[in-house]
């Protein structure tokens, strides 16, 4: 009875059955494997796309590492560091692109965010007034690491001094510039702090997002190596940058006067 039912089913489906079997018989094993691979790949991309859309809708900050250099909170007690000293400069001025002003006594004052291209403007200023400039005064929340390193190299090569007075801010990438001074003067209540390197990285597709994340990580590691090497050339203890590696990008680790002395970040204290 069972045999008759199977035979009847096979007979009813015989045209389609014979067609499928004929096609499969003509298909090489490699073609089948390729088809299975691309089907699996398509399914994986689909899942990634759905996850990407859901993650973008529910938590866009998880994919976008947008710069937020202006007055992030100090590290928690677990993260160490001290409470941020009081600042004299309004946040809106710190948020502006880096402003370069020549002041009396050979002081070149840098105020605002180290935007991409700031190092070029700084280089031009040094080329024009380098013989007159002796000190670079900093009041900046940081910004572009590449520009900070380029500015630091200029300061180091020209033997300029750096200053961060009481009430001024030197955070994120700004300490790289400050550390480059031949003499590094700071007030006991200067707000000097660091945190992890980060970058804007929002991609249009999930595959690009994965690729960009990998590139961003590689770039951060490369930048960390360049920063550490640069600190060593300035005479600052590179161990200082460990606090940057341990501090999330939405926080800042502010150094105490004792730490700035221990890491040789400050060579002389400014009197009030």
Secondary structure, DSSP 8 states (H G I E B T S, - for coil): -HHHHHHHHHHHTHHHHHHHHHHHHHS-HHHHHHHHHHHHHHHHHHHHHHHHHHHHHH-GGGT------SS-EE--TTT---------S-HHHHHSB-EEEEEGGGEEEEESBB-TTHHHHHHHHHHHHTTT--EEEEEB--B-HHHHHHHHHHHHHHT-EEEE-TT-EEETTHHHHHTT-SSEEE-TT-EEEE---------SSHHHHHHHHHHHHHHHHHHHHHHHHHHHHHT--GGGGHHHHHS-TTEEEE--HHHHHHTT--SEE---
